[in-house]
Amino acid sequence: MYIGQEYHVLGDWFLIHFTENEGMAFGMKLGGSAGKLILSIFRIVAVIVIGYYIYTLTRKKQPAGLLLSMSLILAGALGNIIDSAFYGLLFSASSYHSVAEFLPEGGGYAPFLYGKVVDMLYFPLIETNLPDWLPIWGGKHFIFFRPVFNLADSSITIGVIILIVFQKKFFGKSKDHKE
């Protein structure tokens, strides 16, 4: 697919929309190639720390929900690392008018750890114009749930939501502890 190309899966509510993400969530990035390397190294260190944390949780026989949520976060982070590490090595650069080539003759568009992350899931659930009387944004076009994301991002998000919803169950004080 070329950048911006999309396929409607469920009408206008769910689209496969091809885009490449330079760095972090919502397209944010650290400046230049040094920032990209710092982000990649941070991701790798975070995955190692999360992996070790999961190992200690299993040894302490912690709740399955905590292990599940941390495993989802680990899997998502690992998926984004793999994409960032290898996508640039394996594909030529994508554009708005041409499809990237797999295993191009001269090599990919970026060295190891400098590739982009592919995002493709898009759910523009509500598309409307805001009322004119609304301060600042009045009369402007509005799309609810504009981010384009991937399965790895979904895995991280679901893991974090589980942690937030069940935090008291996972991290609450033990029954033996008296205040």
Stockholm file with secondary structure:
# STOCKHOLM 1.0

chainA/1-179         MYIGQEYHVLGDWFLIHFTENEGMAFGMKLGGSAGKLILSIFRIVAVIVIGYYIYTLTRKKQPAGLLLSMSLILAGALGNIIDSAFYGLLFSASSYHSVAEFLPEGGGYAPFLYGKVVDMLYFPLIETNLPDWLPIWGGKHFIFFRPVFNLADSSITIGVIILIVFQKKFFGKSKDHKE
#=GR chainA/1-179 SS CCTTCEEEEETTTEEEEEEEESSSGGGCCCSHHHHHHHHHHHHHHHHHHHHHHHHHHHHTTCCHHHHHHHHHHHHHHHHHHHHHHHHHHHBCCCCSSSCCCBSCTTCCSSCTTCCCEEEEEECCCEEEECCTTSTTTTTCEEEESCCEECHHHHHHHHHHHHHHHTHHHHHSCCTTCCC
#=GC SS_cons         CCTTCEEEEETTTEEEEEEEESSSGGGCCCSHHHHHHHHHHHHHHHHHHHHHHHHHHHHTTCCHHHHHHHHHHHHHHHHHHHHHHHHHHHBCCCCSSSCCCBSCTTCCSSCTTCCCEEEEEECCCEEEECCTTSTTTTTCEEEESCCEECHHHHHHHHHHHHHHHTHHHHHSCCTTCCC
//
